[in-house]
Amino acid sequence: MKKKRWVVKLGTGLLTRKDGTTDSRQIGLLVAQLAKLIHDGHEIVLVSSGAISAGMTAMRLTQRPQTTTGLQACATIGQIELMSEYQHHLRRHRLLGAQLLLTHANLDSRTSCRHATHTLEHLLAQRRFLPIINENDAIANEEIKVGDNDRLSAHVTNLVHAGTLIILSGVDGLMTAPDGTGKLIPRVTTLTDSIRQLASGTTSQRNTGGMTTKLHAAEIAAQSGAQTIIANGRTPRILEQIATGKYTGTLFKLKAKADPAFP
């Protein structure tokens, strides 16, 4: 198996149960797959959502806060809960998680990007750590936030010059109907208007984004020549399937645009 550098993004819905609480078993299954890939020689950077949802659970909230301050409070509490969960499972595989929180301002600064890249390169070279990245929601306001982790993961892909961005959520990939039904589209080489019309947002209380942000992420990742795969994270051994090239999902092999839009 050829060794590769991947950025893997996990969505909130993938890390939580139907009632919105943290799904420890599911996180354990995903960590086991990530650990196997790392032990096999792959270089993995994880971009994980779920901090606000974990904070809502810890704070016993049933509705997503409507204010920036409320969301930031959830994030500060939930980030600790989420990282503790990851660390628990990683230790079982002789690995440690390494947290890195970013904002739009960090990604727009050459100095910050250089420091972040050096840190990530050092961690990846050790082969004992899993860098785990999230947006720094506690300090990010509308002016400096990326906005969703699909696009954040794409920028991280460019930052570390990864060859593949893998976005895992609760869907198999891009489908032929806007509501997520129909047939799976296995490969996309151009984001035409008809392809964009198949994307839709999310109405979940705990999630942000949707297929629209995933398509945008594929465009951003393409700027460094990376391909993007959208697949269902609840498919057993999905990451191992992707490593062998035999998986169910949508592969985006896009050409880079001359002047990509920053979210």
C-alpha distance (Angstrom), angle and dihedral (degrees) to the residues before:
residue distance angle dihedral
M1 . . .
K2 3.81 . .
K3 3.79 113.1 .
K4 3.80 113.8 -121.3
R5 3.79 142.7 179.4
W6 3.79 112.4 -121.9
V7 3.77 137.4 177.5
V8 3.80 109.6 -148.7
K9 3.80 120.2 -164.1
L10 3.80 120.8 -162.3
G11 3.80 119.6 -162.3
T12 3.79 126.3 -139.2
G13 3.80 93.8 -114.5
L14 3.77 89.1 56.4
L15 3.81 92.9 54.4
T16 3.80 98.1 45.8
R17 3.79 137.8 63.6
K18 3.79 123.3 -119.4
D19 3.80 89.7 -89.5
G20 3.81 90.1 55.8
T21 3.81 97.7 -109.5
T22 3.79 121.0 131.4
D23 3.80 112.6 -82.3
S24 3.81 101.7 -140.1
R25 3.79 93.9 178.6
Q26 3.80 92.6 53.5
I27 3.80 92.0 47.7
G28 3.79 88.6 50.4
L29 3.80 91.7 53.3
L30 3.79 92.2 49.6
V31 3.80 93.1 46.2
A32 3.80 89.8 51.1
Q33 3.81 89.7 56.2
L34 3.79 92.4 46.4
A35 3.79 91.1 48.2
K36 3.80 92.3 51.8
L37 3.78 91.2 52.0
I38 3.81 91.5 49.1
H39 3.79 92.3 48.5
D40 3.82 87.9 49.3
G41 3.79 88.9 57.2
H42 3.79 103.3 -95.9
E43 3.80 118.7 139.2
I44 3.80 109.7 -132.0
V45 3.80 132.0 -173.3
L46 3.79 114.4 -173.8
V47 3.80 123.8 -150.3
S48 3.77 107.2 -166.5
S49 3.77 131.2 -169.7
G50 3.79 121.1 -168.0
A51 3.81 104.6 87.9
I52 3.80 96.0 111.9
S53 3.80 91.7 44.0
A54 3.82 90.5 49.6
G55 3.80 88.8 48.9
M56 3.79 91.5 51.0
T57 3.79 89.2 53.1
A58 3.79 93.4 48.1
M59 3.82 91.1 47.1
R60 3.83 91.0 45.3
L61 3.79 93.5 -122.4
T62 3.80 119.8 157.0
Q63 3.83 96.3 -172.2
R64 3.78 127.1 54.6
P65 3.84 109.1 -110.3
Q66 3.78 113.4 -103.8
T67 3.80 96.5 -150.8
T68 3.79 128.9 75.0
T69 3.80 90.5 -126.4
G70 3.79 91.5 52.5
L71 3.80 92.3 50.0
Q72 3.79 91.1 47.3
A73 3.78 90.8 51.5
C74 3.80 90.0 52.4
A75 3.79 90.2 49.4
T76 3.81 94.8 51.6
I77 3.79 91.9 52.2
G78 3.78 96.5 36.4
Q79 3.79 96.4 49.4
I80 3.81 90.6 63.0
E81 3.80 91.0 46.9
L82 3.80 92.0 49.0
M83 3.80 95.9 46.7
S84 3.79 91.0 47.6
E85 3.79 88.7 55.2
Y86 3.79 92.6 50.2
Q87 3.79 92.9 45.4
H88 3.80 91.3 51.7
H89 3.80 92.3 55.9
L90 3.80 96.3 38.4
R91 3.80 92.8 55.7
R92 3.80 88.6 59.4
H93 3.81 87.0 63.5
R94 3.83 95.9 43.6
L95 3.79 92.5 -104.9
L96 3.79 135.4 118.0
G97 3.78 129.0 -146.0
A98 3.81 119.3 -126.6
Q99 3.79 115.3 -157.1
L100 3.79 123.1 -143.5
L101 3.82 121.8 175.2
L102 3.80 119.1 -163.1
T103 3.79 139.5 -177.1
H104 3.80 134.4 -163.7
A105 3.82 87.4 -99.7
N106 3.81 91.1 57.8
L107 3.79 91.7 51.1
D108 3.80 90.8 47.6
S109 3.81 92.8 53.3
R110 3.79 119.7 83.2
T111 3.80 90.7 -155.1
S112 3.81 94.0 50.6
C113 3.80 91.8 45.1
R114 3.79 91.3 50.2
H115 3.80 92.3 51.2
A116 3.80 92.1 45.4
T117 3.80 91.6 49.2
H118 3.81 92.8 49.6
T119 3.80 91.2 49.4
L120 3.79 93.3 48.7
E121 3.81 92.8 45.9
H122 3.80 90.2 52.5
L123 3.80 92.4 49.5
L124 3.80 93.4 46.7
A125 3.80 91.8 49.6
Q126 3.81 90.8 57.3
R127 3.81 93.1 60.7
R128 3.81 88.8 -152.5
F129 3.78 100.6 87.5
L130 3.78 138.4 66.2
P131 3.82 111.3 -149.8
I132 3.82 108.0 -141.6
I133 3.79 116.1 -162.8
N134 3.78 131.1 -168.9
E135 3.76 134.5 159.8
N136 3.79 114.0 -88.4
D137 3.80 92.8 -115.4
A138 3.79 93.2 169.7
I139 3.80 92.3 71.2
A140 3.80 103.1 18.6
N141 3.80 115.7 105.7
E142 3.78 128.0 178.7
E143 3.82 91.5 -80.0
I144 3.82 98.2 54.0
K145 3.79 105.5 27.1
V146 3.78 126.4 104.4
G147 3.79 88.8 -145.6
D148 3.79 104.6 -141.0
N149 3.78 137.3 26.5
D150 3.80 95.2 -122.4
R151 3.77 90.0 69.2
L152 3.80 92.5 35.9
S153 3.80 89.4 56.2
A154 3.81 89.7 52.0
H155 3.79 91.9 53.2
V156 3.81 89.6 48.1
T157 3.82 88.2 51.3
N158 3.79 89.2 57.4
L159 3.80 91.7 42.4
V160 3.81 94.0 58.4
H161 3.82 95.8 30.9
A162 3.79 92.6 -121.0
G163 3.76 117.5 179.3
T164 3.79 95.8 -142.1
L165 3.79 136.9 32.4
I166 3.79 112.5 -159.0
I167 3.80 115.9 -164.9
L168 3.79 112.1 -166.3
S169 3.80 122.3 -169.7
G170 3.78 136.8 133.6
V171 3.81 96.1 -68.2
D172 3.80 130.0 81.5
G173 3.80 92.8 -131.9
L174 3.79 138.8 -81.0
M175 3.80 110.6 -15.2
T176 3.80 131.6 -158.9
A177 3.82 92.8 -113.1
P178 3.84 125.1 61.2
D179 3.82 91.5 -129.4
G180 3.80 91.0 61.0
T181 3.80 96.1 -101.3
G182 3.77 127.9 110.8
K183 3.78 125.6 56.2
L184 3.79 128.3 -25.7
I185 3.79 116.7 -105.2
P186 3.82 102.5 -139.9
R187 3.81 99.4 -167.8
V188 3.80 137.3 22.8
T189 3.80 123.5 -173.9
T190 3.82 99.5 167.0
L191 3.79 129.7 33.1
T192 3.78 98.7 -135.5
D193 3.80 124.0 178.3
S194 3.80 89.4 -101.7
I195 3.80 91.1 54.3
R196 3.80 91.7 48.6
Q197 3.80 90.5 51.6
L198 3.79 89.1 60.9
A199 3.80 90.8 63.3
S200 3.78 121.9 89.5
G201 3.79 136.8 179.8
T202 3.78 129.5 -116.6
T203 3.78 130.6 -100.4
S204 3.80 95.5 -167.9
Q205 3.80 119.5 130.7
R206 3.79 91.0 -137.5
N207 3.80 103.9 33.8
T208 3.79 133.7 70.7
G209 3.76 130.1 -161.2
G210 3.78 122.7 17.7
M211 3.80 132.1 -163.1
T212 3.81 91.4 -38.9
T213 3.80 92.6 65.2
K214 3.80 90.3 44.3
L215 3.80 90.8 57.0
H216 3.79 89.5 48.6
A217 3.80 89.1 49.9
A218 3.80 90.3 53.6
E219 3.81 89.1 53.7
I220 3.80 92.6 50.2
A221 3.81 93.9 46.6
A222 3.79 90.1 50.9
Q223 3.82 89.3 65.3
S224 3.81 89.3 78.4
G225 3.79 93.2 38.6
A226 3.79 95.6 -99.1
Q227 3.77 123.8 146.8
T228 3.82 121.2 -138.0
I229 3.78 128.1 -141.1
I230 3.80 122.8 -165.6
A231 3.79 113.5 -163.5
N232 3.80 143.6 151.4
G233 3.78 111.1 -87.2
R234 3.78 92.0 -158.1
T235 3.78 92.2 62.8
P236 3.82 105.3 108.7
R237 3.83 111.9 -101.5
I238 3.79 91.6 -6.3
L239 3.81 93.9 158.0
E240 3.77 91.7 50.5
Q241 3.81 88.6 49.9
I242 3.79 90.6 51.9
A243 3.80 89.9 50.0
T244 3.80 89.6 58.1
G245 3.81 93.6 43.0
K246 3.79 93.3 -117.5
Y247 3.79 108.5 111.0
T248 3.79 144.5 117.4
G249 3.79 111.8 -111.0
T250 3.80 145.4 84.3
L251 3.80 120.2 -74.8
F252 3.81 117.0 -155.3
K253 3.81 113.7 -157.1
L254 3.78 100.7 175.1
K255 3.77 132.5 169.5
A256 3.79 115.5 -121.1
K257 3.78 118.5 -106.6
A258 3.78 119.8 -130.4
D259 3.80 95.2 -121.7
P260 3.83 112.7 23.4
A261 3.79 117.8 -162.5
F262 3.78 115.7 -118.3
P263 3.82 111.4 -136.9
